[in-house]
Every structure is written in structure tokens, then in C-alpha cells.
Amino acid sequence: MSWLSAPYRIDGTGRTAMTDDPRQHAHDLIEAVLFTAPCERVNRPDFGSGILEMLFDTNNQALETAADFLIQSAIQKHLSEFLTVSQLSLNRDEGMLEITLSYVLRETGEPVTDSFRREV
């Protein structure tokens, strides 16, 4: 099975780029959800997680719980037909955000662990 490449782009032949790798497709979709701010996408104001807004807040248990909730709910809302999240870990350190996510691909049943990093 092939999927549209995310983010959308044109390949070397001038056609819409596609991917055959379900792991890469899932990684690209998760990254889009995680690092898109709500209201950033035209006609999809609810798309995204809003996690980057929390990057410079003070570290505490309440913030970690809120971040975990934001990430899990955004992924469930936008990607539940592709994957199921099994574990989430969040690490923030001086402008660096690292999210490690374990999930199962629904199509193949394959467990995957991916890390997503963003510097601000």
C-alpha cells in the first residue's frame, strides 16, 4: 500500500510524492501533529498539539501531566485510524524538547518506538 508523503511535496518526476513504508508514514504524521500549533492550519484550526507553547514553562508535575494529555489526545484525535499509543516520555532541557513515543501500527500490528526532537 502507498500513502501520500507527509508533508505534501512533489517528487523528482513532477508527481505527488508517495511512500510505501508504513513506519516512515506514521513518523511523518506524528511529527506533523506534534509540532503544529492549533490554528496554524487554514480550515483545520483544531489540528496540532500545542506542545511547543509549553516549552519554556516551569518544570513541574502538573506541566508534565498536561503535556502528556495534550500529546496523547492530539494523536488519538488525528491519528487513531493509523496507530495506537502505548507509551510516551517527554524530556525538556533548555530549549530542547524530546518526545519518545511507543506505538503500534494498526495496519501491520508492528510495535514502533520513535523519538521526535525540536529546538526552540
C-alpha positions as CSV (number, residue, x, y, z in Angstrom):
1,M,0.0,0.0,0.0
2,S,1.2,3.5,-0.7
3,W,0.4,6.8,1.1
4,L,0.8,10.4,0.3
5,S,4.1,11.6,1.6
6,A,3.8,14.0,4.6
7,P,4.4,16.8,4.4
8,Y,3.0,17.0,0.9
9,R,5.7,17.5,-1.7
10,I,6.4,16.9,-5.4
11,D,8.8,14.0,-6.3
12,G,11.5,14.1,-9.0
13,T,9.1,13.1,-11.7
14,G,6.8,16.1,-11.0
15,R,4.1,13.9,-9.4
16,T,2.8,13.8,-5.8
17,A,5.4,12.1,-3.7
18,M,4.3,8.8,-2.2
19,T,5.7,6.4,0.5
20,D,5.5,2.7,0.8
21,D,7.0,2.5,4.3
22,P,4.2,2.5,7.0
23,R,6.8,3.3,9.7
24,Q,8.0,6.4,7.8
25,H,4.5,7.4,7.0
26,A,3.5,7.2,10.7
27,H,6.6,9.1,11.8
28,D,5.8,11.9,9.4
29,L,2.2,12.1,10.5
30,I,3.1,12.1,14.2
31,E,5.7,14.8,13.7
32,A,3.1,17.0,11.9
33,V,0.6,16.6,14.7
34,L,3.2,17.2,17.5
35,F,4.8,20.3,16.1
36,T,1.8,22.1,14.5
37,A,0.3,24.7,16.7
38,P,-3.5,24.9,16.9
39,C,-5.0,27.4,14.5
40,E,-1.8,27.2,12.3
41,R,-3.5,25.3,9.5
42,V,-6.1,27.0,7.4
43,N,-9.5,25.2,7.6
44,R,-8.2,22.9,10.3
45,P,-8.0,25.1,13.4
46,D,-8.1,22.1,15.8
47,F,-5.1,20.3,14.1
48,G,-1.9,20.1,16.2
49,S,-1.0,19.6,19.8
50,G,0.1,22.9,21.1
51,I,3.1,21.3,22.9
52,L,5.6,23.9,21.8
53,E,3.8,26.6,23.7
54,M,4.7,24.8,26.9
55,L,8.4,24.5,26.2
56,F,9.5,27.4,28.4
57,D,7.1,26.9,31.2
58,T,8.5,25.9,34.7
59,N,9.1,22.2,35.1
60,N,6.7,20.6,37.5
61,Q,4.4,17.6,37.7
62,A,1.3,19.5,36.6
63,L,3.0,20.6,33.4
64,E,4.2,17.1,32.6
65,T,0.7,15.8,33.1
66,A,-0.8,18.5,30.9
67,A,1.9,17.9,28.2
68,D,1.2,14.2,28.3
69,F,-2.5,14.8,27.9
70,L,-2.1,17.3,25.1
71,I,0.1,14.9,23.1
72,Q,-1.9,11.8,23.7
73,S,-5.3,13.5,22.9
74,A,-3.9,15.1,19.7
75,I,-2.5,11.9,18.4
76,Q,-5.7,10.0,19.3
77,K,-7.9,12.6,17.7
78,H,-5.9,12.9,14.4
79,L,-4.2,9.5,14.0
80,S,-6.3,6.9,15.8
81,E,-7.0,5.1,12.5
82,F,-3.3,4.6,11.9
83,L,-1.8,3.8,15.3
84,T,-2.3,3.2,19.0
85,V,0.0,4.9,21.5
86,S,1.4,2.5,24.2
87,Q,3.9,4.7,26.0
88,L,5.0,8.3,26.0
89,S,8.0,10.0,27.5
90,L,8.7,13.7,27.5
91,N,12.1,15.4,28.2
92,R,12.6,19.2,28.2
93,D,16.0,20.8,28.7
94,E,17.0,24.4,28.0
95,G,15.1,25.0,24.8
96,M,15.2,21.3,23.6
97,L,12.1,19.1,23.6
98,E,12.4,15.4,23.1
99,I,9.3,13.2,22.9
100,T,9.8,9.4,22.8
101,L,6.7,7.6,21.7
102,S,6.0,3.9,21.5
103,Y,3.0,2.9,19.4
104,V,1.6,0.0,17.4
105,L,0.8,0.4,13.7
106,R,-2.8,-0.7,13.2
107,E,-2.3,-2.0,9.6
108,T,0.6,-4.3,10.4
109,G,0.4,-4.7,14.2
110,E,4.1,-3.8,14.4
111,P,5.3,-2.1,17.6
112,V,7.5,1.0,16.9
113,T,9.4,3.4,19.1
114,D,10.3,6.8,17.7
115,S,11.9,10.0,19.1
116,F,10.9,13.5,18.0
117,R,13.1,16.5,18.8
118,R,12.6,20.2,18.4
119,E,14.9,23.1,19.4
120,V,13.4,26.5,20.0
